[in-house]
């Protein structure tokens, strides 16, 4: 998990608590926007991890087959 993702999650949690206390539509929309941002960041991080993992496996497999 990247530092940026951690900070975004912390902000999302803060906005969630704030929206629950205030019950205003503005705070709820700020929370929802941050929640969506965090979910997109997580999705991108998973895709990047998967791509890097698959590339590493392919590299290892080509080196093993050449030996």
C-alpha positions as CSV (number, residue, x, y, z in Angstrom):
1,X,0.0,0.0,0.0
2,X,1.4,3.3,-1.0
3,X,1.8,6.3,1.2
4,X,-0.6,8.3,-1.0
5,X,-3.2,5.6,-0.7
6,X,-2.8,5.5,3.1
7,X,-3.2,9.3,3.3
8,X,-6.3,9.1,1.1
9,X,-7.9,6.4,3.3
10,X,-7.1,8.5,6.4
11,X,-8.8,11.5,4.9
12,X,-11.8,9.4,3.8
13,X,-12.2,8.1,7.4
14,X,-12.0,11.6,8.7
15,X,-14.7,12.8,6.2
16,X,-16.9,9.9,7.1
17,X,-16.8,10.7,10.8
18,X,-17.4,14.4,10.0
19,X,-20.4,13.5,7.8
20,X,-21.9,11.3,10.4
21,X,-21.7,14.1,13.0
22,X,-22.9,16.9,10.9
23,X,-25.5,15.1,8.8
24,X,-25.2,17.8,6.0
25,X,-25.5,17.0,2.4
26,X,-22.2,18.9,1.7
27,X,-20.2,16.7,4.1
28,X,-21.8,13.6,2.8
29,X,-20.9,14.5,-0.8
30,X,-17.3,15.3,0.2
31,X,-17.1,11.9,1.9
32,X,-18.6,10.1,-1.1
33,X,-16.2,11.8,-3.5
34,X,-13.2,10.8,-1.4
35,X,-14.6,7.3,-1.0
36,X,-14.8,6.9,-4.8
37,X,-11.3,8.4,-5.2
38,X,-9.9,5.8,-2.7
39,X,-11.7,2.9,-4.4
40,X,-10.2,4.0,-7.8
41,X,-6.8,4.3,-6.2
42,X,-7.1,0.8,-4.8
43,X,-8.3,-0.6,-8.1
44,X,-5.4,1.0,-9.9
45,X,-2.9,-0.3,-7.3
46,X,-4.3,-3.9,-7.6
47,X,-4.0,-3.8,-11.4
48,X,-0.5,-2.5,-11.2
49,X,0.5,-5.1,-8.7
50,X,-1.0,-7.9,-10.8
51,X,0.7,-6.6,-13.9
52,X,4.1,-6.4,-12.2
53,X,3.6,-9.9,-10.6
54,X,2.7,-11.4,-14.0
55,X,5.7,-9.8,-15.7
56,X,8.0,-11.2,-13.0
57,X,6.5,-14.7,-13.4
58,X,7.0,-14.5,-17.1
59,X,10.6,-13.4,-16.7
60,X,11.3,-16.2,-14.3
61,X,9.7,-18.7,-16.6
62,X,11.7,-17.6,-19.6
63,X,14.9,-17.8,-17.6
64,X,14.1,-21.3,-16.3
65,X,13.2,-22.6,-19.8
66,X,16.5,-21.3,-21.2
67,X,18.6,-23.2,-18.6
